Amino acid sequence: MIAPNDGGPLVAVGRATVAYDRTPVLVNVDLRVGAGDFSAIVGPSGSGKTTLLRLLLGAVSPLAGEVTRRRDLRVGYVPQVETVNWQFPVTVRECVLMSRTHRLWPWPSRAERAEVRELLDRLGIAGLEDRHIRALSGGQQQRVFIARALLNEPQLLLMDEPTSGVDIRTRHDVLHLISELNREGLAVVVTTHDLNGIAAHLPNLVCLNTEVIAAGAPADVLTPEVLERTYGAPMEVLEHAGMRVVVDAFSMADNVTRLRRTSA
Amino acid sequence: MTWSELTRPFEFEFFRNGLLVATVAGALCGLIGVYVVLRGMSYIGHGLSHAIFGGFAASGLVGVSFFLGAGLWGLASALMVTAVTRRRAIGSDAAIGVITTASFALGLALIQLYGSPGRNPDAALFGNVLGVAAEDVWIVVGVAAFAATVIFFRYRALLFATFDPEVADAAGLRTARTDALLMLVLAASILATMNVMGVTLIAAAVVVPAATARMLTHSFTRMLVLATLVGAFCGFVGMNLSYHLDIASGPTIVLTGATLFALAFMLSGTRRIRRPRRNPRDTAPLATPGG
C-alpha cells in the first residue's frame, strides 16, 4: 500500500504477521516510523528483529496485516558487518556506487566520483576510495556501508545490529555518527541486542519478542517487567546519572539505587 | 625452435580458426568465471557442461538443432540450480551436484537407449578445437559479444546482486531477474565453448582465470579485466602448445592457466590484505528467521 506524502508516517506496520515455513516470526505487530524518528528494536535472538527490519524495508510481505509506506519513500539499508563477504574484491568506491544500478555505463561519472568523495568526507573516511573494504578498521567498514545506504539520499535508514562485533570505541563512533545523521533529519531504525550501549541512549525503543511487548522512551519501557517478558529471564534495572542500566538479575551490585520490580 | 617453426601453424586455416575460437572462448570463460567464482558456484561450469551433454542427447532424439536443444536444456538446469538454492536450505554446490549430474545421467541413458545423435559424443566430452567449423567461430564470437554486452550494461546490478543479494533485493533490484540473466549468459557461454574445452575441462577454463585474477587485485573492475585477459592468453598460448606438443587443446589450455595460477600465487604472497578478520564468508544470511 502507498500512502500519500502528507507528513504522516514514513512507514506504518499494522497488525502484521510474518511466518517462515509456517513458524510465525512476527505476530500482530504494530509500528509507525515517522520522519526524523530514531528507534531501536530490541529483543533476544530469534525474536524477529531482523524480520521487522525487513518488513519496514519491503523485503518481506506480511502474511496478514499491512505495511503502508509513503509514496516515493527511499530507504537505505546497512547490513550487519558480520554478514558481509569480506573476501569479495571490491574497493570502497565500487562498494558505495554499486547500489546506484540505474546508470547505463559501468564506470562512475565525474559527478558520482565527487559525490562519493563528499559522502566519505562527511562520514569521516575521506581518501579511502581505492582501499579494499577489508583493509579498513571496523568503524570505517561500518561507515562504508552507511555511505552506500546514504548514496540514494534515503529518508529512512535501517541498520541491522550496527555495533555487533565492534569494539567499544567503534560503537561510540558509530552511535555518534548515526545520531548526527538523525539530527540532520534522517529517520533511523536500528536493531540491537545492546541495551546499555545503544538502546538506552535512543529516544524510542521497541521491545520485541514475536509480538511487540512495549514501545516508547527508555524510561518507560526499560523496566524489569517488560524486560522479563521480552527476554524470558529476570533482569534488574538500575538508574545511573539519569539513565537506565540493565543488568542480569544475578550480577547485581548492591550500592547502586535499585528500582524495585514493583516500582515500574 | 625458430621463428618460422613457431609461426608455421598460422599458415593453416584450420589452425587460425581454432586459435581464434580458443582465444575468444578463453576470454569468455575468464569473464563469466569472475561471477561464477565470487558466487561460490565454481562447479557450475562443470555441471552445466554435463547438463548440456544431456541436452545434446535429447535434442538429437526430438530432432531439434544441437545448439537450440542443448542450450535450452542447459539454461533450464542453470535456472533450476538458482531456484533450488533460493527456495531451500541447500547450498548451490549441492544443487549443482544434483541437478546437472542428473541431467548428464539422463543424457547417457538416452544415448544408450537410442544411440548417439549426429555429433560425435567424444568431441563433446573432450573438446576438439581443431575440428571447429566456420559456424562454430561465429557462435563463439557472437556469444562472447552477447556476454560482454550484458556484463557491460548490467555491470552494477550484477555486482550488487553478486556481492550482497539480500540487500540488493531490498534496495529494489530485481535480483531474481538479474540472476536469470546471468544464468542465460552462463549457459550460452558453456554451450559455445564446450567444443573447445570439452565437457570435462571446462570447469578449469572458467575458474582458473578468475581465481588467478583474484590473487592479483582487490578491485572488482580490475578482476573482470584481468580474468578476461588471462583467459584469452591461456586460449592463445594453449592452442599453440597444443600444436607444437601434439596434445589435445583442452589440456594445454588448462595447464597454461594452472601455470599462471601458480605464478600468481607465488607473486601475490606479499599482497595479502592486512587485518585478517574472523568472519568466515558464509555467516548467517539476512534471511534467517527472527534474529
Interface residues (C-beta under 8 A of the other chain):
Chain A: Y20 D21 T23 V25 S45 G46 S47 G48 K49 T50 T51 R54 L57 G58 A59 V75 Y77 P79 Q80 V81 E82 T83 V84 N85 W86 Q87 F88 P89 V90 T91 E94 C95 L97 M98 S99 R100 T101 R103 L104 W105 P106 W107 D130 H132 R134 A135 L136 S137 N152 D160 G165 T191
Chain B: L38 F152 F153 Y155 R156 A157 L159 F160 F163 D164 E166 V167 A168 D169 A170 A171 L173 R214 T217 H218 S219 F220 T221 M223 I273 R274 R275 R277 N279 R281 T283 A284 P285 L286 T288 P289 G290 G291
